[in-house]
Amino acid sequence: MKITEHIDALETAGLALADAAAEAGPDAAVPTCPEWRIRDLLRHTTMVHRWATAFVAEGHTAYHPDGGEPALDGDELLAHYREGHALLVAALRAAPETLECWTFLPAPSPLAFWARRQAHETTVHRADAESALATGPGPVDSALAADGIDELLRGFHARDRSRVHTPEPRTLRVRATDTGDVWTVRLSATEPPRTERSTETAGTAAPADTELSGPAHRLYLALWNRLPADAVTVTGDAALARLWRETSGIV
């Protein structure tokens, strides 16, 4: 995806998150994050947005701590969230392609990193806000979802801090039935997961111990543990799918 597409996705998801939060109310439980109420979700997300904005707008080239969650609630908190989201979108749109600042995942450029990371940060938390409504999380654009699966598997879980390990080598396959994207994740006891992306057709890939398949948007939310395990089709060893859900949370 292009940087501009990520920024557009961030804007759309952030506005939808605010609308869902306003409809649900600050006291509403967030089923996808059982320890949170809507106020907790807004406090966390606006903190992250403002933290990211500081790197983009101020060009910090080393890690810079966030400013902490705001001690706000109700309409004041929602307005603070909307302001922070708008500031992030504006900072990304105004930033030069030559932007130099700190990042924490591989990317073509710092600007590409922050646009992509905040697009998915906000899209996942949009699903959290919508989970507080009777309708539940809405769908995610298939191209954005496939991009987010790629960031999760080849970005976050390629790092040494990934907790997804198996006693012996195992292979997990993730197949998006609508986009044709396939990710082959090789797991081991000591190394972080190693993931390859391809566009193999069904039946042409080497055998895997477990395969998760379904539309990209359902895989995306399921892999982020925002949809239940049965939201996608599990073929092969279901224990490996359970292992993912138990150990893949990003901390």
N, C-alpha and C positions, 0 to 999 in steps of 0.2 A: 504494500500500500504506500501511497505517496504521503509526504508529511502533511500536505493540506487535507488529505482525506482523514488522517488521524485527528487533526485539529477539529475538523467538522464533526467527527464522531464524538470527540470529547465535549464539544458544545452541545450536541444533541442529547447525549447521555446525561450531562450535568443538569440540563433544563428538565429532563424527564424525572431525574432523581428528586429535584426540588418539588416538582408538581406532585409526585407520589408521597413525599414527606408531608407536604401541606395537607393532602387529602387524608393521610393516615393519622396525623397528629403526633406530637412529641412523645406521648406516653405509649404509643403502639409498640407491641413486641415485634422484633425482626426475626421471623422463623428461621431464616438462613444463617443467622448469627445469634443463637439462642441467648447469649449473655448480653445482648444489646437491646435497647429501645431506640426509637427513631432519633431521639436527641443524641444518643451515643454515636450513631451512624453519621449524623451531620457534623458533630464535633470532630470526629476522626477525619472525615473526608475533607472538610475545610482546612484542617491542619495540614493534610498532605498537599492540597492544592496550593496553599500559601508557601509551603516548604519548597515545592517544585518551582513556583514562580520566582523565588529568590535566586535559584540557580540560573534560570533563564534570563531574568531581568538584571541581575547584579553580577553574573558571570563568575560565581565562586568556582575556583578550580580545584578545591579540596572539599572533603566532606564538611557540611555545615549543618548543625543540629536544627531540628524544627523548633517552632516557637511554642509548642505545647497546645493542648486543646483549650478552646475558649470556654470561660465559665459563663456561658450564655444559655438561654432556653427560650422556647416558644417562638413568637414572631421575630424577636430580636436575633435569635440564633439562625433562623431560616434566612433572614435578610443578610446576615454575616456570611452564611454559606454562599448565597447567590452572588454577593460582591466578590468573594474570593475566587469563585469559579469564573466569573467574567474577567477578573484580573489575569488569571492564568491563560485563558483563551486569547486575550489581547496581547499578553507578553509573547506567547508562541507565534502569533501572527506577525508581530513586529520584529521578532528576532531575525538577525541575518543568518544565512546558511553557513557562514563561517564562525558561528557562535562557538566559543570555547568555554566549557564548564565541566564540572564533575558529573560522572555517570556511574552506574554500577552493573550494567549489562552490555554486552557487545552490541554495537549499532554502527550504521554508516557514518553517523555524526552525532554530536551531543544534541542538536536540535531534533534529529530523527528519533533519538532515544527518548527524550522527554515527551515529545508529541505522542509517540506510541505508548509509552508507559502510562501516561495520564489518561489516554483514551481508554485503555483497558482497566486501569484503576477505577475509573468513573463508571464504565459500563458494568463491571461486576457489582459495584456498590449501587448502581441504579437497580439492578436485579434485587439487591437486598431491600431497598426501599419499597419496591413493588411487591416483594414477598409479604409485606405487611398489609396489603390490600386483598380483598376477596378474590380478585382476578389472578393474583400471583405474578411472577416475573414474565414480562413480555418477551417476544423473540428478539434475537440479535441478528443483524445483517450477516449473511453467510460469509462474505469476504472478510468482514471484521472478525467474526468468530474464528475462522480458520487462521487468521493472523494472530489472534490471541492464544489459540492452542499452540501455535509455533513459539510464541514468546514464552509461554509457560514451560513447554517441554525442552526447547533448545536454548532458552535463556535462564530462567529461574532454576530449573532442575538440572542444568549442566554445571551448576556451581557446587563446590565442595560441601556447602552447608545443606544440600538436599538430604533429607532423611529417608528417602526411598531406597531401601537396600533389600536384597534377598540372600539367604544363606548360600545358595548356589546360583550360577548364571541362569537368568530367565529372560524371556522376551515378551514385551507387551506391545500390541499393535493397536493404533488408533486410526479408524477409517471414517472419513467424512463422506457419507453416501451422496451428498448433493454437490459438493465441490470437487470430488475425486482426489482430495489430498489424503495421503497416508503417512503416518509417523510410526517408525519402528523404534521402540525404546528398549535398549539392552541394559538389564539390571544385574548387579553383582553385590558381593558382600562388602566391598571396600571402596570401590570407585563410584563417583556420581553417575547417574543415568546418562547413557550416551544415545542420542536420538538422531535418526536420519529421516529426512522428509522426501517423499517421492509422490508420484501420481500414478502408482500402479493400479491396475484394474483388479477387481475381485478375483481371487483365485490364482493370481500370478505371483504373489509374494511368497517368500520363504516361510515355512511354518512358524507360528508364534504360539507361546503357551496360552496366551489370552488375547482376545481381540475385543475392543470396544468399538461399536459402529453405530452410526445414526447421523442425522443432519448435523451440520457443523455447529449450529447454535445450541443444540442440546448437548453435544459433546463438550462444548466450551463451558457451559454452566455446570455440567456434571463433573468435569475435571477440576473445576474450582470448588467443587462440593456445594454448589448452589442448587442443584437438582438431585433427587434421590438416585441411587444406583440403577433402579429399574427404568430410568428415563432414557437409557440407551440400551442397545442389545449387547449382552455379554456372551461371548462364545469361548469355550475352553475352560480353563481353571478359574473359577469364580473367586478363589482365595486370593489370587493376584490382584483382582479388581478391588477386593476388600482391603488389601494391603495398601493400595494407592489411596483409598479414602482415609485410612487411618494414619498415614505417615506423610502425605503430600502437602499438608497445610503449610502456607508460607508464614514464617515467623521472623 
